Amino acid sequence: MATELIIGFGCKMRTGKDTAISAIMDIFGCYADIARYNFGNLVREEMPNDGSYNAVEYRRKLQAHGLYRRQQDERYWIRKLAALIAWDKPEIALISSIRMKNELGWLRARGGVYVLVDRIGYKPDPEAAKDATENDLNDIAPDYALAEHDGHLFELQQHAVELFKRIAEKYCTPDLQGRLEKAMNQ
């Protein structure tokens, strides 16, 4: 089975991308083959934390390693993720870490859609916020946006599910839409 829909969530750290995907998978995961992907997980596989770094230090190390690989080959991470999705063949792939223009270009070339997730009022770590992965998509218009105020977790989850349903209605086959509709009626 081929992947029918790819949705990429971006772009800044700690805005609720994984929370949104978890809510979607909790509601729809039993009715369709939905898989979660993350470019950051690919970086972590290459550079695991042995416990010698605190969270901020480890994030900086991961960013540096991700940049190093991108400097060697700008499509390095894209190829790794594309191969993983091709191997898994989920009906729907949800990517929680679209942060770079080439990642977005790959997503859109595959017919995927980009959802910008914004946590209004959240202030990121100033040093981490300087990284290219936090700023490369600042001037790019998303296909959809999901914005909630910091601390409004339930609303973020609810709106993520509603947005996913709208996207699926537009991009999925009637068979898959029918199965996803069953999830909403449970």
C-alpha positions as CSV (number, residue, x, y, z in Angstrom):
1,M,0.0,0.0,0.0
2,A,1.3,3.4,-0.9
3,T,1.3,6.4,1.5
4,E,-1.8,8.4,0.8
5,L,-1.2,11.5,2.8
6,I,1.9,13.1,4.4
7,I,1.3,16.0,6.8
8,G,4.4,17.9,8.0
9,F,4.1,19.9,11.2
10,G,6.6,22.7,11.9
11,C,8.4,24.7,12.7
12,K,9.7,26.0,16.0
13,M,10.7,23.8,19.0
14,R,8.2,23.2,21.9
15,T,5.2,24.6,20.1
16,G,3.0,21.5,20.4
17,K,3.8,19.6,17.2
18,D,4.1,16.2,19.0
19,T,1.1,17.0,21.2
20,A,-1.0,17.7,18.1
21,I,0.1,14.5,16.4
22,S,-0.5,12.4,19.6
23,A,-4.1,13.8,19.7
24,I,-4.6,12.8,16.0
25,M,-3.2,9.3,16.6
26,D,-5.3,8.8,19.7
27,I,-8.5,9.5,17.8
28,F,-7.8,8.1,14.4
29,G,-5.0,5.5,14.9
30,C,-7.3,2.5,15.3
31,Y,-9.1,3.3,12.0
32,A,-6.1,3.9,9.7
33,D,-2.5,3.0,9.4
34,I,-1.0,6.3,10.7
35,A,2.7,6.6,11.5
36,R,4.6,9.3,13.3
37,Y,8.0,10.5,12.0
38,N,10.5,13.0,13.2
39,F,13.8,14.2,11.7
40,G,15.1,14.8,15.2
41,N,14.7,11.1,16.0
42,L,17.0,10.3,13.1
43,V,19.6,12.7,14.5
44,R,19.2,11.1,18.0
45,E,19.8,7.7,16.5
46,E,23.1,8.8,15.2
47,M,24.0,10.7,18.4
48,P,22.4,9.2,21.5
49,N,22.7,11.0,24.8
50,D,24.8,8.8,27.2
51,G,23.6,10.9,30.1
52,S,26.6,13.3,30.1
53,Y,24.5,16.2,28.7
54,N,21.7,18.1,30.2
55,A,18.6,18.8,28.0
56,V,19.8,22.2,26.7
57,E,23.4,20.9,26.0
58,Y,22.1,17.8,24.3
59,R,19.7,19.8,22.0
60,R,22.7,22.0,21.0
61,K,24.8,18.9,20.2
62,L,21.9,17.5,18.1
63,Q,21.5,20.8,16.2
64,A,25.3,20.8,15.5
65,H,25.2,17.2,14.3
66,G,22.2,17.9,12.1
67,L,23.9,20.9,10.6
68,Y,27.1,18.9,10.1
69,R,25.2,16.2,8.1
70,R,23.3,18.9,6.1
71,Q,26.6,20.5,5.2
72,Q,28.0,17.2,4.0
73,D,24.7,16.6,2.0
74,E,21.8,18.9,2.2
75,R,19.3,16.1,1.5
76,Y,20.9,13.6,4.0
77,W,18.0,13.7,6.5
78,I,15.4,13.8,3.8
79,R,16.7,10.7,2.2
80,K,16.8,8.9,5.5
81,L,13.2,9.9,6.3
82,A,11.9,9.2,2.8
83,A,13.4,5.7,3.0
84,L,11.8,5.0,6.3
85,I,8.4,6.1,5.1
86,A,8.8,4.0,1.9
87,W,9.7,1.0,4.0
88,D,6.8,1.4,6.5
89,K,4.2,2.4,3.8
90,P,1.7,3.9,6.2
91,E,-1.6,5.2,4.8
92,I,-0.9,8.5,6.5
93,A,2.5,9.8,7.6
94,L,2.7,12.6,10.2
95,I,6.0,14.3,10.5
96,S,6.5,16.4,13.6
97,S,9.6,18.3,12.6
98,I,9.5,20.1,9.3
99,R,12.0,22.9,9.9
100,M,14.0,23.5,6.8
101,K,13.1,24.7,3.3
102,N,14.4,21.6,1.6
103,E,12.4,19.4,4.0
104,L,9.3,21.5,3.1
105,G,10.1,21.3,-0.6
106,W,10.4,17.5,-0.4
107,L,7.1,17.3,1.5
108,R,5.2,19.4,-1.0
109,A,6.8,17.6,-4.0
110,R,5.3,14.4,-2.5
111,G,1.9,16.0,-2.4
112,G,2.1,16.6,1.4
113,V,0.8,19.5,3.3
114,Y,2.6,21.8,5.8
115,V,0.9,22.8,9.1
116,L,2.5,25.5,11.1
117,V,2.0,25.0,14.8
118,D,2.4,28.1,17.0
119,R,2.3,28.3,20.8
120,I,1.3,31.9,21.3
121,G,3.2,33.5,24.2
122,Y,5.8,30.8,24.5
123,K,9.4,32.1,24.8
124,P,12.0,29.5,23.6
125,D,15.6,29.2,24.9
126,P,17.3,32.2,23.4
127,E,20.4,30.2,22.4
128,A,18.5,27.4,20.8
129,A,16.3,29.9,19.0
130,K,19.3,31.2,17.1
131,D,19.7,27.9,15.3
132,A,18.9,27.7,11.6
133,T,16.4,24.9,12.3
134,E,14.3,27.5,14.2
135,N,14.4,30.2,11.6
136,D,14.6,28.7,8.1
137,L,10.9,28.6,7.5
138,N,10.1,32.1,9.0
139,D,9.2,33.5,5.6
140,I,7.2,30.5,4.2
141,A,3.4,30.5,4.2
142,P,2.0,27.3,5.6
143,D,-0.8,25.3,3.9
144,Y,-2.6,25.3,7.3
145,A,-2.0,26.9,10.7
146,L,-2.7,25.7,14.2
147,A,-2.1,28.3,16.9
148,E,-3.0,28.2,20.5
149,H,-2.0,30.2,23.6
150,D,0.7,28.7,25.8
151,G,-1.0,26.5,28.4
152,H,-4.2,25.7,26.3
153,L,-3.4,22.0,25.8
154,F,-6.9,20.8,25.4
155,E,-7.7,23.4,22.8
156,L,-4.6,22.5,20.9
157,Q,-5.5,18.8,20.9
158,Q,-9.1,19.5,19.9
159,H,-8.1,21.9,17.0
160,A,-5.5,19.4,15.8
161,V,-8.1,16.7,15.5
162,E,-10.5,19.1,13.7
163,L,-7.8,20.3,11.3
164,F,-6.7,16.7,10.5
165,K,-10.3,15.8,9.7
166,R,-10.5,18.8,7.2
167,I,-7.2,17.8,5.6
168,A,-8.1,14.2,5.3
169,E,-11.5,15.1,3.7
170,K,-9.6,17.1,1.1
171,Y,-6.7,14.6,0.3
172,C,-7.8,11.1,1.2
173,T,-9.7,8.5,-0.8
174,P,-13.4,7.9,0.1
175,D,-12.5,4.6,1.7
176,L,-10.0,6.1,4.1
177,Q,-12.3,9.1,4.7
178,G,-15.0,6.7,5.7
179,R,-12.8,4.9,8.2
180,L,-11.6,8.2,9.7
181,E,-15.2,9.4,10.0
182,K,-16.0,6.3,12.1
183,A,-13.4,7.5,14.5
184,M,-15.1,10.9,14.9
185,N,-18.4,9.2,15.6
186,Q,-17.1,7.0,18.4
